[in-house]
Amino acid sequence: MHIKTILNRIEKHRSFVYGAVTWRTTEDGEPVLEVGVRSRRNSRPACSGCGRKGTTYDHLSPRRFEFVPLWGIVVYFLYAMRRVDCPRCGVTVERVPWALGKRPVTTTYAWFLARWAK
């Protein structure tokens, strides 16, 4: 079973597709999985201010979002955020369903840590 198949079963996001999954190692020699995420074709980004759909203005450099570790291996989502040309708010960064604001962790991982900490 592929990592993309597992992610599609447990963490499916509308308007986004999981791309290539690559192995990396940190300076400490720890394994890391990096999962590329891209927007679906013909999907319009949502404004982070008002939530309305707008047109794509441009793309920013890729950001890393930490996801729940699989089998003790750190997992990161890599996504190049789109900037939205919103008629109400102007040019803003899009709203993504797996993270809130500028947080580097996914909401799923935040909930996982909250349950684990109990």
All heavy atoms as an XYZ file, in Angstrom:
969
protein
N       0.837     -1.174      0.000
C       0.000      0.000      0.000
C       0.890      1.248      0.000
O       1.866      1.318      0.720
C      -0.905     -0.018      1.224
C      -1.877      1.114      1.248
S      -3.060      1.022      2.576
C      -4.266     -0.066      1.866
N       0.539      2.230     -0.791
C       1.312      3.447     -0.922
C       0.936      4.456      0.162
O      -0.173      4.471      0.676
C       1.068      4.079     -2.291
C       1.552      3.228     -3.420
N       2.851      3.253     -3.841
C       0.924      2.334     -4.203
C       3.004      2.405     -4.839
N       1.842      1.828     -5.071
N       1.872      5.337      0.475
C       1.627      6.398      1.450
C       0.503      7.318      0.962
O      -0.346      7.741      1.744
C       2.916      7.212      1.703
C       4.021      6.328      2.263
C       2.661      8.391      2.610
C       3.740      5.760      3.630
N       0.478      7.594     -0.334
C      -0.583      8.446     -0.880
C      -1.953      7.810     -0.686
O      -2.921      8.498     -0.383
C      -0.345      8.715     -2.374
C       0.805      9.643     -2.604
C       1.095     10.063     -4.014
C       0.428      9.457     -5.153
N       0.896      9.957     -6.452
N      -2.051      6.505     -0.811
C      -3.314      5.805     -0.605
C      -3.761      5.918      0.842
O      -4.935      6.173      1.129
C      -3.173      4.317     -0.988
O      -2.687      4.228     -2.323
C      -4.498      3.593     -0.878
N      -2.822      5.764      1.767
C      -3.148      5.899      3.189
C      -3.629      7.314      3.492
O      -4.635      7.516      4.178
C      -1.932      5.523      4.057
C      -1.613      4.038      3.889
C      -2.177      5.860      5.516
C      -0.297      3.619      4.496
N      -2.920      8.310      2.978
C      -3.315      9.699      3.215
C      -4.666     10.019      2.602
O      -5.461     10.763      3.190
C      -2.242     10.646      2.680
C      -0.944     10.678      3.477
C       0.101     11.505      2.744
C      -1.179     11.216      4.870
N      -4.962      9.481      1.426
C      -6.267      9.712      0.810
C      -7.396      9.078      1.611
O      -8.518      9.558      1.582
C      -6.291      9.200     -0.629
C      -5.690     10.191     -1.586
O      -5.868     11.393     -1.449
N      -4.958      9.698     -2.566
N      -7.101      7.996      2.313
C      -8.131      7.357      3.136
C      -8.377      8.098      4.438
O      -9.504      8.189      4.899
C      -7.735      5.918      3.457
C      -7.694      5.024      2.265
C      -8.833      4.082      2.302
N      -8.805      3.275      1.113
C      -9.179      2.039      1.085
N      -9.576      1.458      2.174
N      -9.159      1.380     -0.036
N      -7.304      8.600      5.067
C      -7.467      9.205      6.390
C      -7.502     10.732      6.364
O      -8.032     11.347      7.283
C      -6.355      8.739      7.361
C      -4.972      9.152      6.850
C      -6.421      7.259      7.588
C      -3.867      8.920      7.850
N      -6.965     11.364      5.345
C      -6.838     12.827      5.321
C      -7.078     13.350      3.909
O      -6.178     13.868      3.262
C      -5.444     13.211      5.822
C      -5.253     14.655      6.139
C      -5.905     15.084      7.430
O      -6.298     14.229      8.233
O      -6.016     16.291      7.635
N      -8.303     13.211      3.433
C      -8.626     13.664      2.076
C      -9.033     15.128      2.117
O      -9.845     15.526      2.943
C      -9.761     12.831      1.505
C     -10.046     13.125      0.064
C     -10.505     11.892     -0.644
C     -10.799     12.177     -2.088
N      -9.660     11.943     -2.915
N      -8.441     15.921      1.248
C      -8.743     17.348      1.181
C      -9.320     17.674     -0.184
O      -8.716     17.357     -1.207
C      -7.486     18.194      1.416
C      -6.895     18.004      2.759
N      -7.526     18.410      3.900
C      -5.731     17.445      3.151
C      -6.773     18.115      4.945
N      -5.678     17.524      4.508
N     -10.452     18.329     -0.152
C     -11.092     18.734     -1.386
C     -10.243     19.804     -2.066
O      -9.660     20.653     -1.406
C     -12.449     19.313     -1.035
C     -13.436     19.219     -2.091
C     -14.772     19.624     -1.543
N     -15.690     19.710     -2.647
C     -16.934     20.021     -2.532
N     -17.430     20.281     -1.356
N     -17.699     20.071     -3.579
N     -10.145     19.771     -3.335
C      -9.398     20.730     -4.156
C      -7.881     20.574     -4.069
O      -7.145     21.406     -4.577
C      -9.756     22.182     -3.805
O     -11.119     22.400     -4.007
N      -7.381     19.536     -3.388
C      -5.939     19.315     -3.296
C      -5.624     17.851     -3.577
O      -6.419     16.965     -3.283
C      -5.412     19.703     -1.918
C      -5.583     21.166     -1.629
C      -6.679     21.626     -0.941
C      -4.643     22.083     -2.080
C      -6.849     22.970     -0.688
C      -4.802     23.426     -1.835
C      -5.916     23.879     -1.134
N      -4.425     17.616     -4.124
C      -3.988     16.272     -4.508
C      -2.609     16.021     -3.909
O      -1.754     16.909     -3.912
C      -3.906     16.156     -6.051
C      -3.398     14.801     -6.475
C      -5.250     16.443     -6.680
N      -2.404     14.817     -3.395
C      -1.083     14.441     -2.900
C      -0.204     14.082     -4.084
O      -0.611     13.368     -4.984
C      -1.166     13.248     -1.943
C      -1.894     13.583     -0.667
C      -3.121     13.019     -0.373
C      -1.358     14.477      0.242
C      -3.793     13.324      0.788
C      -2.024     14.799      1.412
C      -3.238     14.222      1.677
O      -3.897     14.540      2.825
N       1.018     14.579     -4.065
C       1.950     14.342     -5.165
C       3.009     13.330     -4.789
O       2.742     12.321     -4.132
N       4.228     13.636     -5.138
C       5.346     12.727     -4.910
C       5.692     12.643     -3.423
O       5.657     13.638     -2.707
C       6.561     13.203     -5.690
N       6.027     11.443     -2.986
C       6.469     11.207     -1.610
C       7.951     10.875     -1.673
O       8.350      9.958     -2.385
C       5.685     10.049     -0.965
C       6.175      9.789      0.442
C       4.193     10.334     -0.974
N       8.771     11.620     -0.941
C      10.214     11.404     -0.984
C      10.765     11.172      0.412
O      10.230     11.678      1.395
C      10.940     12.619     -1.600
O      10.622     13.788     -0.846
C      10.552     12.819     -3.041
N      11.839     10.381      0.470
C      12.573     10.136      1.713
C      13.676     11.163      1.833
O      14.383     11.437      0.877
C      13.233      8.756      1.683
C      12.330      7.627      1.967
C      11.739      6.819      1.046
C      11.931      7.144      3.240
N      10.992      5.869      1.678
C      11.091      6.052      3.034
C      12.187      7.547      4.556
C      10.515      5.348      4.083
C      11.616      6.847      5.593
C      10.792      5.761      5.357
N      13.838     11.695      3.009
C      14.951     12.580      3.314
C      15.534     12.130      4.648
O      14.891     11.430      5.407
C      14.497     14.038      3.455
C      13.855     14.603      2.236
C      14.895     15.209      1.319
N      14.214     15.903      0.230
C      14.354     15.592     -1.029
N      15.139     14.616     -1.370
N      13.714     16.244     -1.948
N      16.737     12.551      4.917
C      17.315     12.324      6.235
C      17.765     13.666      6.787
O      18.269     14.514      6.050
C      18.518     11.363      6.182
O      19.458     11.854      5.236
C      18.096      9.962      5.803
N      17.574     13.853      8.077
C      18.000     15.089      8.728
C      19.499     15.016      8.994
O      20.147     14.007      8.717
C      17.239     15.294     10.049
O      17.545     14.212     10.929
C      15.747     15.376      9.809
N      20.044     16.086      9.570
C      21.466     16.095      9.924
C      21.766     15.035     10.979
O      22.888     14.548     11.078
C      21.885     17.472     10.454
C      21.858     18.575      9.421
C      20.472     19.204      9.291
O      19.682     19.154     10.257
O      20.172     19.731      8.215
N      20.758     14.710     11.790
C      20.922     13.696     12.829
C      20.823     12.268     12.293
O      21.020     11.322     13.036
C      19.866     13.877     13.920
C      19.898     15.258     14.527
O      20.966     15.913     14.449
O      18.875     15.689     15.076
N      20.467     12.123     11.030
C      20.322     10.806     10.437
C      18.926     10.218     10.581
O      18.697      9.063     10.264
N      17.964     11.027     11.071
C      16.584     10.567     11.235
C      15.860     10.599      9.891
O      15.996     11.550      9.131
C      15.841     11.451     12.235
C      16.416     11.430     13.631
C      16.236     10.089     14.300
O      15.181      9.460     14.110
O      17.155      9.663     15.001
N      15.047      9.577      9.597
C      14.301      9.579      8.335
C      13.120     10.546      8.391
O      12.495     10.728      9.432
C      13.817      8.135      8.204
C      13.740      7.644      9.601
C      14.835      8.342     10.354
N      12.829     11.164      7.259
C      11.722     12.106      7.124
C      11.002     11.807      5.821
O      11.636     11.579      4.791
C      12.238     13.569      7.115
C      11.128     14.535      6.795
C      12.891     13.912      8.421
N       9.668     11.798      5.858
C       8.866     11.665      4.649
C       8.352     13.044      4.264
O       7.764     13.741      5.087
C       7.661     10.746      4.885
C       7.884      9.258      4.813
C       6.604      8.525      5.189
C       8.313      8.849      3.428
N       8.556     13.425      3.022
C       8.037     14.689      2.517
C       7.006     14.380      1.439
O       7.318     13.734      0.443
C       9.148     15.564      1.961
C      10.077     16.086      3.024
C      11.156     16.996      2.485
O      11.375     17.004      1.254
O      11.776     17.693      3.299
N       5.783     14.843      1.678
C       4.672     14.584      0.766
C       4.337     15.879      0.048
O       3.968     16.872      0.691
C       3.431     14.076      1.534
C       2.288     13.805      0.567
C       3.765     12.842      2.341
N       4.481     15.876     -1.252
C       4.119     17.051     -2.040
C       2.614     17.162     -2.157
O       1.919     16.169     -2.372
N       2.100     18.355     -1.981
C       0.671     18.619     -2.137
C       0.525     19.693     -3.200
O       1.289     20.660     -3.232
C       0.051     19.109     -0.805
C      -1.428     19.385     -0.979
C       0.280     18.106      0.301
N      -0.429     19.511     -4.088
C      -0.678     20.518     -5.113
C      -2.186     20.734     -5.234
O      -2.973     19.887     -4.816
C      -0.075     20.130     -6.457
C      -0.637     18.878     -7.055
C      -0.023     18.578     -8.432
N      -0.394     17.267     -8.893
C      -1.564     16.969     -9.443
N      -2.474     17.889     -9.600
N      -1.831     15.744     -9.834
N      -2.547     21.860     -5.788
C      -3.968     22.144     -5.971
C      -4.480     21.395     -7.205
O      -3.732     21.149     -8.148
C      -4.192     23.644     -6.123
O      -3.450     24.134     -7.206
N      -5.740     21.041     -7.157
C      -6.345     20.394     -8.323
C      -6.440     21.392     -9.468
O      -6.537     22.596     -9.260
C      -7.762     19.921     -7.996
C      -7.827     18.649     -7.265
C      -9.279     18.160     -7.236
N      -9.407     17.126     -6.255
C      -9.134     15.855     -6.469
N      -8.712     15.470     -7.649
N      -9.264     14.967     -5.511
N      -6.437     20.863    -10.659
C      -6.616     21.731    -11.817
C      -8.006     22.360    -11.749
O      -8.962     21.734    -11.319
C      -6.501     20.932    -13.113
C      -5.104     20.503    -13.387
C      -5.023     19.845    -14.723
N      -3.743     19.173    -14.838
C      -3.480     18.238    -15.702
N      -4.409     17.838    -16.543
N      -2.298     17.680    -15.744
N      -8.084     23.567    -12.205
C      -9.335     24.331    -12.256
C      -9.943     24.617    -10.887
O     -11.100     24.991    -10.794
C     -10.380     23.634    -13.140
C      -9.910     23.477    -14.563
O      -9.157     24.303    -15.058
N     -10.323     22.410    -15.208
N      -9.184     24.415     -9.806
C      -9.711     24.784     -8.492
C      -9.330     26.228     -8.208
O      -8.244     26.683     -8.583
C      -9.168     23.863     -7.404
O      -7.799     24.089     -7.194
N     -10.224     26.934     -7.564
C      -9.968     28.331     -7.234
C      -9.625     28.435     -5.765
O     -10.284     27.836     -4.917
C     -11.192     29.161     -7.583
C     -11.437     29.173     -9.091
C     -12.697     29.874     -9.495
N     -12.834     31.153     -8.829
C     -13.993     31.786     -8.701
N     -15.090     31.257     -9.195
N     -14.056     32.944     -8.076
N      -8.611     29.207     -5.420
C      -8.225     29.332     -4.015
C      -9.220     30.172     -3.225
O      -9.872     31.058     -3.775
C      -6.860     30.013     -4.088
C      -6.884     30.761     -5.367
C      -7.720     29.956     -6.309
N      -9.329     29.871     -1.924
C     -10.200     30.634     -1.031
C      -9.377     31.692     -0.311
O      -8.264     31.434      0.148
C     -10.858     29.705     -0.028
N      -9.935     32.869     -0.174
C      -9.276     33.979      0.506
C      -9.157     33.659      1.991
O     -10.098     33.152      2.608
C     -10.085     35.252      0.304
S      -9.467     36.667      1.227
N      -8.013     33.951      2.593
C      -7.825     33.677      4.014
C      -8.562     34.677      4.889
O      -8.815     34.419      6.057
C      -6.337     33.687      4.366
O      -5.781     34.952      4.076
N      -8.945     35.815      4.333
C      -9.657     36.826      5.096
C     -11.149     36.566      5.173
O     -11.724     36.420      6.247
N     -11.793     36.478      4.004
C     -13.250     36.348      3.975
C     -13.730     34.957      3.579
O     -14.904     34.640      3.755
C     -13.846     37.396      3.039
S     -13.341     37.244      1.315
N     -12.852     34.123      3.018
C     -13.237     32.762      2.643
C     -13.850     32.634      1.265
O     -14.182     31.527      0.844
N     -14.001     33.734      0.553
C     -14.572     33.667     -0.794
C     -13.543     33.156     -1.787
O     -12.350     33.368     -1.634
C     -15.034     35.042     -1.242
C     -16.209     35.538     -0.478
C     -16.659     36.853     -1.028
N     -17.867     37.276     -0.340
C     -18.537     38.338     -0.667
N     -18.139     39.108     -1.656
N     -19.619     38.655      0.001
N     -14.022     32.506     -2.828
C     -13.145     32.018     -3.891
C     -12.719     33.178     -4.770
O     -13.491     34.089     -5.035
C     -13.864     30.973     -4.746
C     -14.333     29.756     -3.965
C     -13.254     28.745     -3.896
C     -13.805     27.495     -3.212
N     -12.834     26.476     -3.106
N     -11.464     33.135     -5.204
C     -10.934     34.181     -6.077
C     -10.042     33.584     -7.140
O      -9.915     32.367     -7.266
N      -9.404     34.438     -7.884
C      -8.490     33.975     -8.920
C      -7.077     33.904     -8.352
O      -6.731     34.610     -7.416
C      -8.510     34.927    -10.132
O      -8.154     36.235     -9.691
C      -9.883     34.959    -10.772
N      -6.265     33.052     -8.947
C      -4.879     32.909     -8.507
C      -4.055     34.087     -9.012
O      -4.063     34.399    -10.203
C      -4.284     31.596     -9.034
O      -5.079     30.513     -8.563
C      -2.856     31.409     -8.561
N      -3.360     34.723     -8.087
C      -2.498     35.861     -8.434
C      -1.103     35.359     -8.778
O      -0.569     35.671     -9.824
C      -2.468     36.833     -7.256
C      -1.702     38.093     -7.502
C      -2.227     39.104     -8.300
C      -0.456     38.283     -6.943
C      -1.523     40.277     -8.529
C       0.253     39.448     -7.152
C      -0.282     40.438     -7.947
O       0.418     41.591     -8.167
N      -0.498     34.578     -7.874
C       0.783     33.922     -8.125
C       1.003     32.871     -7.035
O       0.129     32.629     -6.215
C       1.944     34.922     -8.188
C       2.207     35.625     -6.873
O       1.418     35.449     -5.925
O       3.208     36.358     -6.778
N       2.174     32.216     -7.049
C       2.512     31.188     -6.067
C       3.700     31.642     -5.223
O       4.612     32.283     -5.733
C       2.887     29.868     -6.764
C       1.727     29.171     -7.378
N       1.192     29.557     -8.588
C       0.998     28.122     -6.961
C       0.184     28.760     -8.883
N       0.042     27.893     -7.907
N       3.667     31.296     -3.954
C       4.781     31.575     -3.060
C       5.731     30.383     -3.042
O       5.445     29.339     -3.645
C       4.256     31.852     -1.647
C       3.317     33.054     -1.515
C       2.756     33.116     -0.112
C       4.044     34.331     -1.853
N       6.835     30.509     -2.338
C       7.758     29.377     -2.227
C       7.129     28.293     -1.339
O       6.292     28.594     -0.484
C       9.087     29.837     -1.642
O       8.879     30.426     -0.382
N       7.511     27.037     -1.518
C       6.888     25.940     -0.766
C       7.103     26.065      0.740
O       8.161     26.479      1.199
C       7.588     24.688     -1.298
C       8.139     25.082     -2.613
C       8.457     26.534     -2.517
N       6.054     25.709      1.493
C       6.109     25.686      2.953
C       5.978     24.250      3.431
O       5.406     23.399      2.750
C       4.928     26.472      3.546
C       5.139     27.944      3.553
C       3.986     28.677      4.167
N       3.658     28.203      5.506
C       2.584     28.593      6.179
N       1.742     29.446      5.646
N       2.354     28.132      7.384
N       6.519     23.983      4.625
C       6.442     22.654      5.230
C       5.440     22.692      6.377
O       5.500     23.545      7.243
C       7.795     22.241      5.774
C       8.807     21.970      4.699
C      10.178     21.791      5.260
N      10.248     20.579      6.047
C      11.348     19.930      6.305
N      12.482     20.377      5.842
N      11.338     18.836      7.018
N       4.503     21.736      6.357
C       3.527     21.576      7.414
C       3.738     20.205      8.027
O       3.691     19.194      7.322
C       2.102     21.673      6.858
C       1.781     22.997      6.235
C       1.961     23.203      4.879
C       1.295     24.035      7.001
C       1.657     24.415      4.296
C       0.985     25.255      6.428
C       1.169     25.442      5.075
N       3.955     20.156      9.335
C       4.225     18.880      9.993
C       2.921     18.121     10.213
O       1.943     18.668     10.721
C       4.927     19.112     11.330
C       5.477     17.841     11.925
C       6.380     18.098     13.110
O       6.635     19.270     13.431
O       6.824     17.115     13.706
N       2.917     16.850      9.824
C       1.752     15.976      9.929
C       2.020     14.910     10.986
O       3.142     14.778     11.483
C       1.465     15.338      8.559
C       0.199     14.551      8.492
C      -1.025     15.185      8.628
C       0.225     13.192      8.304
C      -2.201     14.461      8.570
C      -0.940     12.457      8.243
C      -2.161     13.092      8.376
N       1.017     14.142     11.331
C       1.141     13.077     12.330
C       2.193     12.066     11.861
O       2.152     11.610     10.715
C      -0.218     12.368     12.529
C      -0.112     11.255     13.539
C      -1.283     13.365     12.936
N       3.140     11.697     12.715
C       4.167     10.726     12.325
C       3.553      9.360     11.992
O       2.627      8.913     12.659
C       5.057     10.623     13.555
C       4.760     11.818     14.375
C       3.363     12.212     14.065
N       4.059      8.749     10.948
C       3.633      7.404     10.571
C       4.733      6.431     10.947
O       5.859      6.567     10.474
C       3.353      7.328      9.064
C       2.252      8.241      8.535
C       2.206      8.167      7.024
C       0.920      7.847      9.127
N       4.440      5.493     11.810
C       5.390      4.485     12.277
C       6.657      5.124     12.858
O       7.774      4.621     12.669
C       5.766      3.519     11.158
C       4.578      2.850     10.574
C       3.831      1.874     11.128
C       3.996      3.134      9.307
N       2.807      1.548     10.292
C       2.881      2.293      9.163
C       4.283      4.026      8.290
C       2.064      2.306      8.047
C       3.476      4.040      7.188
C       2.394      3.180      7.072
N       6.509      6.249     13.523
C       7.648      6.929     14.129
C       8.484      7.739     13.160
O       9.549      8.223     13.523
N       8.009      7.904     11.934
C       8.729      8.679     10.924
C       8.037     10.031     10.775
O       6.821     10.097     10.572
C       8.746      7.946      9.568
C       9.410      6.582      9.719
C       9.452      8.776      8.505
C       9.238      5.684      8.520
N       8.799     11.104     10.876
C       8.245     12.450     10.750
C       7.732     12.646      9.324
O       8.392     12.284      8.354
C       9.312     13.507     11.087
C       8.759     14.909     10.934
C       9.836     13.290     12.484
N       6.521     13.230      9.206
C       5.902     13.460      7.901
C       5.651     14.957      7.736
O       5.131     15.608      8.641
C       4.566     12.699      7.775
C       3.905     12.977      6.441
C       4.785     11.209      7.953
N       6.049     15.490      6.584
C       5.808     16.889      6.248
C       5.008     16.976      4.965
O       5.235     16.216      4.024
C       7.117     17.652      6.034
C       7.911     17.896      7.277
C       9.067     17.173      7.530
C       7.523     18.859      8.195
C       9.806     17.401      8.675
C       8.257     19.088      9.342
C       9.392     18.361      9.574
O      10.123     18.584     10.711
N       4.047     17.915      4.921
C       3.378     18.279      3.681
C       4.155     19.455      3.098
O       4.442     20.422      3.802
C       1.944     18.727      3.925
C       0.987     17.630      4.296
C      -0.254     17.942      4.817
C       1.301     16.300      4.133
C      -1.145     16.958      5.152
C       0.422     15.303      4.470
C      -0.819     15.637      4.980
N       4.503     19.397      1.827
C       5.153     20.502      1.123
C       4.149     21.110      0.156
O       3.629     20.415     -0.716
C       6.374     20.020      0.343
C       7.538     19.479      1.154
C       8.633     18.991      0.220
C       8.078     20.526      2.083
N       3.870     22.393      0.334
C       2.878     23.040     -0.520
C       3.286     24.478     -0.813
O       3.639     25.228      0.098
C       1.500     23.020      0.148
C       0.425     23.670     -0.683
C       0.068     23.141     -1.915
C      -0.203     24.820     -0.261
C      -0.899     23.733     -2.688
C      -1.181     25.426     -1.026
C      -1.528     24.872     -2.231
O      -2.487     25.469     -3.011
N       3.221     24.851     -2.071
C       3.482     26.231     -2.493
C       2.146     26.971     -2.453
O       1.281     26.760     -3.305
C       4.076     26.265     -3.897
N       1.984     27.817     -1.448
C       0.733     28.540     -1.259
C       0.473     29.473     -2.441
O       1.397     30.071     -2.995
C       0.793     29.366      0.022
C       1.137     28.584      1.259
S      -0.221     27.682      1.921
C      -1.050     28.953      2.809
N      -0.798     29.572     -2.810
C      -1.200     30.489     -3.864
C      -1.636     31.811     -3.223
O      -2.141     31.828     -2.106
C      -2.378     29.919     -4.658
C      -2.052     28.638     -5.372
C      -3.246     28.095     -6.092
N      -4.201     27.519     -5.145
C      -5.317     26.889     -5.490
N      -5.642     26.773     -6.757
N      -6.115     26.392     -4.584
N      -1.436     32.890     -3.946
C      -1.980     34.160     -3.498
C      -3.253     34.413     -4.291
O      -3.320     34.146     -5.486
C      -0.974     35.290     -3.678
C       0.200     35.117     -2.752
C       0.999     36.349     -2.510
N       1.306     37.103     -3.716
C       1.793     38.333     -3.702
N       2.022     38.934     -2.574
N       2.058     38.961     -4.821
N      -4.267     34.904     -3.582
C      -5.600     35.084     -4.151
C      -5.838     36.560     -4.433
O      -5.556     37.408     -3.587
C      -6.667     34.590     -3.149
C      -8.045     34.664     -3.764
C      -6.363     33.203     -2.674
N      -6.375     36.836     -5.603
C      -6.806     38.193     -5.925
C      -8.280     38.288     -5.548
O      -9.170     38.044     -6.354
C      -6.582     38.485     -7.403
C      -6.773     39.944     -7.742
O      -6.933     40.756     -6.811
O      -6.766     40.271     -8.942
N      -8.551     38.640     -4.303
C      -9.910     38.702     -3.766
C     -10.507     40.077     -4.046
O      -9.863     41.098     -3.770
C      -9.878     38.431     -2.259
S     -11.491     38.520     -1.461
N     -11.729     40.133     -4.580
C     -12.336     41.438     -4.858
C     -12.617     42.239     -3.584
O     -12.640     43.456     -3.603
C     -13.627     41.103     -5.599
C     -13.836     39.653     -5.439
C     -12.542     39.032     -5.025
N     -12.805     41.569     -2.459
C     -13.111     42.253     -1.213
C     -11.852     42.623     -0.429
O     -11.719     43.733      0.071
C     -14.000     41.369     -0.350
C     -14.301     41.998      1.002
C     -15.062     41.064      1.888
N     -16.478     41.159      1.569
C     -17.411     40.454      2.166
N     -17.078     39.579      3.083
N     -18.670     40.600      1.850
N     -10.906     41.689     -0.289
C      -9.735     41.877      0.586
C      -8.469     42.290     -0.149
O      -7.479     42.640      0.480
C      -9.448     40.593      1.353
S     -10.849     39.991      2.306
N      -8.445     42.188     -1.442
C      -7.227     42.452     -2.206
C      -6.432     41.169     -2.380
O      -6.971     40.074     -2.336
N      -5.122     41.283     -2.541
C      -4.273     40.106     -2.737
C      -3.870     39.556     -1.371
O      -3.226     40.234     -0.578
C      -3.023     40.462     -3.574
C      -2.122     39.248     -3.716
C      -3.428     40.974     -4.942
N      -4.285     38.319     -1.083
C      -3.972     37.644      0.183
C      -3.530     36.224     -0.105
O      -3.696     35.724     -1.213
C      -5.189     37.596      1.125
O      -6.241     36.878      0.474
C      -5.664     38.979      1.499
N      -3.008     35.566      0.911
C      -2.621     34.160      0.789
C      -3.874     33.303      0.961
O      -4.777     33.657      1.713
C      -1.562     33.793      1.854
C      -1.208     32.328      1.792
C      -0.324     34.634      1.655
N      -3.916     32.181      0.263
C      -5.102     31.327      0.314
C      -5.281     30.641      1.663
O      -4.339     30.487      2.432
C      -5.045     30.273     -0.787
C      -4.058     29.154     -0.541
C      -4.127     28.081     -1.592
O      -5.218     27.645     -1.976
O      -3.041     27.676     -2.039
N      -6.483     30.196      1.932
C      -6.813     29.415      3.113
C      -6.688     27.940      2.721
O      -7.255     27.514      1.715
C      -8.253     29.715      3.538
C      -8.714     28.897      4.712
C     -10.161     29.151      5.028
N     -10.320     30.535      5.471
C     -11.498     31.092      5.711
N     -12.602     30.416      5.511
N     -11.560     32.334      6.116
N      -5.934     27.184      3.518
C      -5.787     25.753      3.265
C      -6.530     24.978      4.357
O      -6.577     25.412      5.504
C      -4.303     25.319      3.201
C      -3.631     25.865      1.964
C      -3.553     25.727      4.433
N      -7.113     23.824      4.021
C      -7.929     23.098      4.993
C      -7.133     22.357      6.063
O      -7.695     21.977      7.083
C      -8.719     22.122      4.127
C      -7.899     21.919      2.912
C      -7.178     23.218      2.693
N      -5.838     22.151      5.873
C      -5.090     21.359      6.832
C      -4.345     22.190      7.870
O      -3.753     21.637      8.784
C      -4.112     20.424      6.126
C      -3.105     21.131      5.281
C      -1.930     21.708      5.693
C      -3.168     21.351      3.887
N      -1.279     22.272      4.639
C      -2.019     22.065      3.513
C      -4.098     21.008      2.909
C      -1.770     22.438      2.201
C      -3.838     21.383      1.614
C      -2.693     22.087      1.269
N      -4.340     23.508      7.771
C      -3.617     24.344      8.738
C      -4.383     25.639      8.983
O      -5.173     26.077      8.149
C      -2.217     24.656      8.236
N      -4.128     26.240     10.133
C      -4.741     27.517     10.487
C      -3.678     28.605     10.502
O      -2.669     28.480     11.200
C      -5.394     27.432     11.866
C      -6.554     26.465     11.996
C      -6.990     26.368     13.448
C      -7.715     26.904     11.131
N      -3.903     29.648      9.742
C      -2.994     30.785      9.748
C      -1.580     30.426      9.357
O      -1.335     29.721      8.390
N      -0.628     30.900     10.180
C       0.786     30.680      9.884
C       1.365     29.512     10.667
O       2.582     29.383     10.770
C       1.571     31.948     10.207
C       1.193     33.119      9.331
C       2.017     34.330      9.669
C       1.657     35.488      8.782
N       2.461     36.671      9.061
N       0.537     28.683     11.223
C       1.025     27.562     12.026
C       1.761     26.545     11.157
O       1.287     26.183     10.088
C      -0.124     26.878     12.737
C      -0.788     27.764     13.741
C      -1.860     27.033     14.467
N      -2.549     27.934     15.364
C      -3.623     27.618     16.037
N      -4.151     26.415     15.916
N      -4.180     28.484     16.840
N       2.903     26.052     11.613
C       3.666     25.074     10.825
C       3.205     23.633     11.028
O       3.767     22.732     10.435
C       5.099     25.264     11.329
C       4.935     25.711     12.729
C       3.677     26.528     12.763
N       2.194     23.408     11.882
C       1.672     22.055     12.083
C       0.257     21.980     11.530
O      -0.466     22.976     11.512
C       1.675     21.645     13.581
C       3.067     21.608     14.129
C       0.806     22.566     14.402
N      -0.126     20.809     11.082
C      -1.482     20.624     10.586
C      -2.448     20.556     11.772
O      -2.052     20.255     12.896
C      -1.593     19.332      9.756
O      -1.254     18.219     10.579
C      -0.687     19.377      8.540
N      -3.708     20.822     11.505
C      -4.705     20.758     12.579
C      -4.862     19.329     13.079
O      -5.092     19.107     14.270
C      -6.061     21.295     12.111
O      -6.423     20.671     10.889
C      -6.010     22.799     11.903
N      -4.703     18.352     12.214
C      -4.768     16.948     12.619
C      -3.660     16.620     13.610
O      -3.891     15.940     14.614
C      -4.650     16.028     11.383
O      -5.625     16.407     10.423
C      -4.823     14.577     11.754
N      -2.471     17.128     13.360
C      -1.348     16.882     14.269
C      -1.550     17.616     15.595
O      -1.208     17.099     16.658
C      -0.039     17.304     13.611
C       1.195     16.865     14.348
C       1.288     15.603     14.917
C       2.291     17.704     14.478
C       2.418     15.197     15.594
C       3.432     17.304     15.140
C       3.481     16.045     15.704
O       4.613     15.647     16.369
N      -2.123     18.813     15.552
C      -2.405     19.550     16.784
C      -3.410     18.786     17.640
O      -3.252     18.682     18.866
C      -2.927     20.945     16.456
N      -4.449     18.224     17.029
C      -5.421     17.406     17.764
C      -4.771     16.136     18.293
O      -5.068     15.686     19.406
C      -6.613     17.056     16.877
C      -7.584     18.168     16.764
C      -7.714     19.041     15.701
C      -8.551     18.574     17.724
N      -8.696     19.944     15.964
C      -9.242     19.678     17.194
C      -8.900     18.107     18.976
C     -10.252     20.314     17.888
C      -9.921     18.746     19.667
C     -10.579     19.834     19.127
N      -3.895     15.543     17.511
C      -3.177     14.330     17.950
C      -2.336     14.632     19.176
O      -2.350     13.874     20.153
C      -2.303     13.821     16.796
C      -1.401     12.689     17.163
C      -1.882     11.401     17.265
C      -0.048     12.917     17.428
C      -1.050     10.348     17.602
C       0.785     11.882     17.769
C       0.290     10.594     17.855
N      -1.619     15.745     19.176
C      -0.787     16.121     20.315
C      -1.641     16.460     21.541
O      -1.264     16.131     22.671
C       0.105     17.300     19.953
C       1.236     17.014     18.987
C       1.960     18.302     18.627
C       2.192     15.991     19.544
N      -2.788     17.079     21.318
C      -3.666     17.410     22.441
C      -4.211     16.150     23.109
O      -4.272     16.061     24.346
C      -4.815     18.285     21.965
N      -4.574     15.159     22.313
C      -5.061     13.897     22.892
C      -3.934     13.131     23.570
O      -4.124     12.527     24.602
C      -5.659     13.016     21.779
C      -7.138     13.190     21.662
C      -7.693     12.178     20.734
N      -8.076     10.989     21.504
C      -8.776     10.015     21.006
N      -9.142     10.062     19.754
N      -9.094      8.996     21.737
N      -2.769     13.169     22.957
C      -1.620     12.450     23.511
C      -1.196     13.059     24.832
O      -0.785     12.352     25.754
C      -0.479     12.498     22.499
C       0.782     11.897     22.987
C       1.096     10.577     23.039
C       1.907     12.602     23.507
N       2.360     10.412     23.549
C       2.877     11.642     23.851
C       2.191     13.936     23.710
C       4.095     11.986     24.390
C       3.402     14.275     24.245
C       4.350     13.300     24.578
N      -1.295     14.387     24.960
C      -0.855     15.077     26.173
C      -1.749     14.805     27.373
O      -1.339     14.997     28.507
C      -0.774     16.574     25.924
N      -2.990     14.373     27.137
C      -3.874     14.050     28.255
C      -3.316     12.886     28.997
O      -3.465     12.523     30.031
C      -5.280     13.707     27.757
C      -6.088     14.908     27.390
C      -7.482     14.462     27.062
C      -8.353     15.625     26.708
N      -9.697     15.220     26.393
